[in-house]
Amino acid sequence: MDTKELLKKVRKIEIKTRRLSDHIFGGEYHSTFKGRGMTFSEVRQYQFGDDVRNIDWNVTARTNQPHIKVFEEERELIMMLMVDISGSELFGTDQQFKNEIVTEISATLAFSATQNNDKIGLILFTDEVELFIPPKKGRSHVLRIIRELIEFEPKSRGTNVAEALKFMRNVMKKKAIVFVLSDFIADNYSQTLKIAAGKHDVTGIRVYDKSEEAIPNLGMVQMQDEESGELMLVNTSSKKVRQNYSKFYHEKVAYYKDSFAKAGAGTIDCRVDESYVKKLLGYFKRRG
């Protein structure tokens, strides 16, 4: 892709996703994700309805009048986008590939965070961490993230969600809002996710295509594994073959949902041919 074409694509995504974040998600994002902590503001006399846990006992003893500590929300946050760029993301049978939807969702979230003056970082991963962009503020930084999402060429094609989560835990010393965007055709990440979600606010966004859910009966078909590159002849007319695939796929989906639920992390399911806008907005409203 030449520079002119790349800039055109970046601009197109910016126009679409920034409009969404300006008019729809900005306020929802702010109300959903609170500041990472509270900073001390002042001491004032206790009023009916105040939380007794905030009583300042030293001032109360000194004045013989109950006083409480007042705190203000520490608003600045860090958002970390963790994006699966393995071979299986280059798939789509309807209007768009999965990786194109992932790019739009990531850009929408990043611009929503920018509206609140928060920092945004990026981790691109396959079965290894391919790229890490440390969190920074500003439009130019978001545009760099979009450029990388469009044009980055991974060295590997496999998927290792656990490895990416371990890396994130090591580089993110402060609590962050973490979005993991993947099709989650993976396993062995449940425990790592649980540890990561113990410190960070983690949400999994599963992006998938409806044709991945089941193999149609098309007779003998040559198929390629997008992650291993292996070519194989598959007899799709075999009921057992179709059942085995369906079982494999739904086991991975169940593992994803169970792992995130046990970790206390959120989930959003976005099908390529459905509106991710409604899915994100619904999630923000439920959490807010």
Wavefront OBJ file of the C-alpha trace (Angstrom):
o trace
v 0.000 0.000 0.000
v 1.505 3.346 -1.025
v 1.542 6.363 1.300
v -1.266 8.191 -0.522
v -3.615 5.190 -0.298
v -2.705 4.623 3.351
v -3.434 8.241 4.304
v -6.730 8.065 2.445
v -7.736 4.966 4.427
v -6.639 6.525 7.726
v -8.629 9.679 6.974
v -11.728 7.669 6.033
v -11.590 5.724 9.307
v -10.942 8.910 11.296
v -13.992 10.682 9.828
v -16.308 7.744 10.526
v -15.083 6.773 13.985
v -14.464 10.283 15.291
v -18.052 11.213 14.456
v -19.214 8.191 16.448
v -17.020 9.008 19.423
v -18.006 12.716 19.358
v -21.764 12.199 19.142
v -22.351 8.834 20.783
v -19.549 7.371 22.847
v -17.790 10.337 24.444
v -20.247 10.819 27.303
v -20.915 7.101 27.677
v -17.195 6.383 27.928
v -16.758 9.051 30.603
v -19.629 7.746 32.734
v -18.624 4.087 32.275
v -14.935 4.325 33.123
v -14.339 6.332 36.242
v -11.024 7.790 37.333
v -8.437 5.336 38.570
v -8.564 6.729 42.081
v -9.557 9.567 44.377
v -7.305 12.402 45.443
v -7.702 14.345 48.706
v -9.337 17.766 48.244
v -10.308 19.257 51.650
v -11.765 18.684 55.100
v -15.217 20.029 55.897
v -17.806 19.666 58.666
v -19.869 16.487 58.582
v -23.342 16.777 57.014
v -26.266 14.394 57.229
v -25.893 11.671 54.600
v -22.080 11.813 54.394
v -20.204 8.521 54.409
v -19.003 7.943 57.982
v -16.006 6.029 56.600
v -14.580 9.379 55.446
v -14.590 10.971 58.915
v -11.278 12.651 59.738
v -10.868 11.581 63.361
v -7.903 13.861 64.065
v -9.776 17.029 63.056
v -12.947 15.749 64.751
v -11.071 15.248 68.046
v -9.387 18.637 67.794
v -12.577 20.617 67.116
v -15.115 18.467 68.987
v -17.179 18.598 65.771
v -17.359 15.720 63.245
v -15.429 16.500 60.048
v -14.966 14.433 56.890
v -12.298 14.206 54.202
v -13.499 15.228 50.739
v -12.000 13.493 47.716
v -12.063 14.299 44.016
v -11.954 11.788 41.219
v -8.557 11.447 39.558
v -9.922 11.607 36.019
v -6.935 10.815 33.794
v -6.985 7.210 32.634
v -4.939 4.936 30.422
v -6.571 2.837 27.718
v -4.672 -0.120 26.295
v -5.882 -1.667 23.042
v -4.715 -5.265 22.636
v -5.382 -6.350 19.054
v -5.091 -9.854 17.629
v -3.513 -9.627 14.151
v -3.137 -13.377 13.563
v -4.038 -15.029 10.260
v -7.617 -15.822 11.281
v -8.438 -12.103 11.432
v -8.030 -11.886 7.632
v -11.403 -13.498 7.108
v -14.820 -12.290 6.080
v -17.595 -13.479 3.812
v -20.025 -10.570 3.876
v -19.250 -6.846 3.785
v -15.915 -6.603 5.623
v -13.035 -8.657 6.977
v -12.788 -9.127 10.737
v -9.602 -7.066 10.919
v -11.361 -4.098 9.281
v -14.093 -4.118 11.924
v -11.429 -4.470 14.633
v -9.670 -1.353 13.269
v -12.895 0.677 13.319
v -13.777 -0.417 16.867
v -10.247 0.374 18.062
v -10.337 3.839 16.468
v -13.764 4.598 17.978
v -12.565 3.627 21.450
v -9.326 5.592 21.032
v -11.106 8.807 19.979
v -13.573 8.375 22.878
v -10.610 8.201 25.268
v -8.993 11.224 23.604
v -12.145 13.270 24.253
v -11.559 12.660 27.956
v -7.862 13.568 27.715
v -6.837 9.986 28.461
v -3.763 8.188 27.174
v -4.046 5.372 24.630
v -1.574 2.572 23.983
v -1.501 -0.333 21.531
v -0.333 -3.938 21.620
v -0.494 -5.920 18.372
v -0.102 -9.648 18.921
v -0.109 -13.014 17.194
v 1.500 -15.903 19.063
v 4.016 -13.261 20.140
v 3.855 -9.527 20.794
v 4.507 -7.941 17.397
v 4.296 -4.248 18.310
v 3.954 -2.139 21.444
v 3.118 1.576 21.311
v 3.311 3.139 24.796
v 0.282 5.181 25.949
v 0.189 8.821 24.883
v -2.438 11.513 24.378
v -3.675 13.348 21.319
v -5.118 13.024 17.837
v -1.777 12.512 16.085
v -1.053 9.572 18.394
v -4.453 8.002 17.608
v -3.776 8.433 13.879
v -0.490 6.586 14.303
v -2.359 3.731 16.000
v -4.839 3.596 13.100
v -1.960 3.536 10.572
v -0.357 0.590 12.351
v -3.680 -1.272 12.488
v -4.065 -0.848 8.730
v -0.578 -1.549 7.420
v 1.378 -3.544 10.019
v 2.681 -6.837 8.617
v 3.007 -9.504 11.353
v 5.934 -11.922 11.410
v 3.770 -14.760 12.689
v 0.216 -15.969 11.996
v -0.640 -17.920 15.168
v -2.526 -16.745 18.279
v -1.422 -16.644 21.913
v -3.725 -14.499 24.045
v -1.961 -15.491 27.281
v 1.431 -14.273 26.028
v -0.065 -10.893 25.099
v -1.744 -10.546 28.512
v 1.531 -11.367 30.296
v 3.313 -8.692 28.284
v 0.596 -6.145 29.087
v 0.859 -6.895 32.810
v 4.625 -6.368 32.712
v 4.542 -3.015 30.899
v 1.432 -1.525 32.535
v 2.356 -0.717 36.115
v -0.697 1.507 36.709
v -4.295 0.369 36.391
v -5.553 0.617 32.814
v -8.741 0.133 30.825
v -7.857 -2.821 28.596
v -9.765 -3.920 25.503
v -8.709 -7.251 23.988
v -9.963 -7.504 20.392
v -9.822 -10.983 18.870
v -11.916 -13.819 17.481
v -10.704 -15.798 20.537
v -10.174 -19.013 18.589
v -7.606 -19.800 21.256
v -7.239 -21.461 24.632
v -5.000 -21.671 27.726
v -5.400 -18.014 28.688
v -7.962 -18.274 31.509
v -5.528 -18.057 34.437
v -3.447 -15.279 32.878
v -6.633 -13.319 32.191
v -7.757 -13.724 35.797
v -4.472 -12.260 37.065
v -4.611 -9.355 34.576
v -8.252 -8.563 35.417
v -7.353 -8.489 39.117
v -5.458 -5.238 38.499
v -6.858 -3.835 35.250
v -10.360 -3.154 33.921
v -10.458 -5.763 31.131
v -13.043 -6.216 28.372
v -12.905 -8.840 25.630
v -14.367 -7.878 22.246
v -14.968 -10.978 20.142
v -15.227 -10.143 16.446
v -16.468 -13.016 14.291
v -18.091 -13.921 10.970
v -21.363 -15.856 10.859
v -19.886 -18.355 8.371
v -17.316 -19.426 10.991
v -20.014 -20.938 13.185
v -20.713 -23.928 10.916
v -19.353 -25.545 7.744
v -21.968 -25.806 4.971
v -22.405 -28.988 2.946
v -20.407 -28.188 -0.211
v -18.882 -31.578 -0.962
v -15.096 -31.966 -1.199
v -13.494 -28.553 -0.656
v -9.876 -27.410 -0.423
v -9.390 -25.264 2.681
v -6.460 -23.391 4.132
v -5.715 -22.867 7.811
v -5.136 -19.097 7.991
v -2.802 -19.436 10.965
v -0.677 -22.416 9.925
v -0.980 -21.952 6.164
v -1.724 -25.669 5.775
v -3.848 -26.714 2.781
v -6.210 -29.654 3.163
v -9.080 -31.358 1.389
v -12.195 -31.387 3.567
v -15.227 -33.543 2.864
v -17.933 -31.091 3.952
v -20.666 -33.516 2.934
v -19.657 -35.648 5.923
v -22.009 -34.998 8.825
v -19.285 -36.041 11.284
v -16.819 -33.513 9.825
v -19.381 -30.727 10.152
v -20.291 -31.795 13.693
v -16.634 -31.970 14.775
v -15.964 -28.484 13.432
v -19.074 -27.066 15.096
v -18.055 -28.696 18.391
v -14.512 -27.253 18.114
v -15.796 -23.739 17.352
v -18.435 -23.618 20.078
v -15.984 -25.000 22.657
v -13.664 -22.049 21.931
v -16.561 -19.567 22.284
v -17.679 -21.195 25.541
v -14.103 -21.094 26.879
v -13.899 -17.361 26.050
v -17.172 -16.541 27.800
v -16.402 -18.723 30.821
v -12.847 -17.360 31.186
v -13.924 -13.714 31.112
v -16.869 -14.349 33.461
v -14.647 -16.099 36.034
v -12.094 -13.280 35.799
v -14.799 -10.661 36.435
v -14.051 -9.111 33.036
v -16.580 -7.789 30.526
v -17.376 -9.202 27.087
v -18.818 -7.851 23.853
v -19.656 -10.059 20.855
v -19.562 -8.284 17.475
v -20.551 -10.131 14.327
v -19.038 -8.642 11.166
v -22.430 -8.070 9.514
v -23.992 -6.460 12.604
v -23.636 -2.947 14.047
v -20.722 -2.722 16.456
v -22.054 0.731 17.398
v -25.112 -0.815 19.077
v -22.980 -3.450 20.790
v -20.526 -0.915 22.253
v -23.244 1.519 23.273
v -25.270 -1.234 24.949
v -22.194 -2.376 26.884
v -21.336 1.147 28.042
v -24.901 1.802 29.164
v -25.082 -1.476 31.115
v -21.827 -0.696 32.871
v -22.569 2.972 33.455
l 1 2 3 4 5 6 7 8 9 10 11 12 13 14 15 16 17 18 19 20 21 22 23 24 25 26 27 28 29 30 31 32 33 34 35 36 37 38 39 40 41 42 43 44 45 46 47 48 49 50 51 52 53 54 55 56 57 58 59 60 61 62 63 64 65 66 67 68 69 70 71 72 73 74 75 76 77 78 79 80 81 82 83 84 85 86 87 88 89 90 91 92 93 94 95 96 97 98 99 100 101 102 103 104 105 106 107 108 109 110 111 112 113 114 115 116 117 118 119 120 121 122 123 124 125 126 127 128 129 130 131 132 133 134 135 136 137 138 139 140 141 142 143 144 145 146 147 148 149 150 151 152 153 154 155 156 157 158 159 160 161 162 163 164 165 166 167 168 169 170 171 172 173 174 175 176 177 178 179 180 181 182 183 184 185 186 187 188 189 190 191 192 193 194 195 196 197 198 199 200 201 202 203 204 205 206 207 208 209 210 211 212 213 214 215 216 217 218 219 220 221 222 223 224 225 226 227 228 229 230 231 232 233 234 235 236 237 238 239 240 241 242 243 244 245 246 247 248 249 250 251 252 253 254 255 256 257 258 259 260 261 262 263 264 265 266 267 268 269 270 271 272 273 274 275 276 277 278 279 280 281 282 283 284 285 286 287 288
